[in-house]
Amino acid sequence: MPLTFDSLSHGEIAFGFFNIETDMLLLENHFFFATDFCRDVVGIAAGLSDEKPVSLDVYILEYRDMGNVMGAITGVDLRGFIGELYNNFPFPHKPEEFKQNPEGFKTRDLVEKVIVRYAGLSKIPVGIDISSGMVNIGAYRFSSRQFHQLVHYVWVGGYPRWKDETPPPYVLEMKEEIERSSHPLFQGIKLA
């Protein structure tokens, strides 16, 4: 489930997984795949962002096209993009089955076929200001601590956490690269 996080630019914002059978994340009305987010974090941790700009592939939806997470979960409002995904991947009936699927990346083709009916693919810059410790994801600005919270959320699998507490390989790669990194952005990050 998306949770509320603080940002420097927009105050409280929604960020997170919104369907346990996909690896798609939302940042307010920006939708992108966790695999891509983790790839970019790996690049930053490895210092690649110092050599060339980093950008994130996103779908920016009009709010009216997003749908209603709570309505989709309960099955009473399947409008919009989120509703269509819940039509394909309904919320589980048993509470113990409410866990983020580490194989959610396998649904990407279907998710892309649905979302392109609502928005085209865009690229937004991911910028790091080492001197101030700030991170920009498009128009959203975060302190390094706030950014750490977003990364930690993905590491643990969000609110429901990863099924069997087992993150997918792309998340494990992100964690390993962060642990090896000497990049100042990741000083003090806790992923345990």
Secondary structure, DSSP 8 states (H G I E B T S, - for coil): --EEEEETTTEEEEEEE--TTS-EEEETTEEEEHHHHHHHHHHHHTTGGGTS-EEEEEEE--HHHH--HHHHHHTS---HHHHHHHHHS---SSGGG-SB-TTGGGGHHHHHHHHTTT--EEEEEEEEETTTTEEEETTEEEEHHHHHHHHHHHHHTTTT-BGGG---HHHHHHHHHHHH---GGGTT----
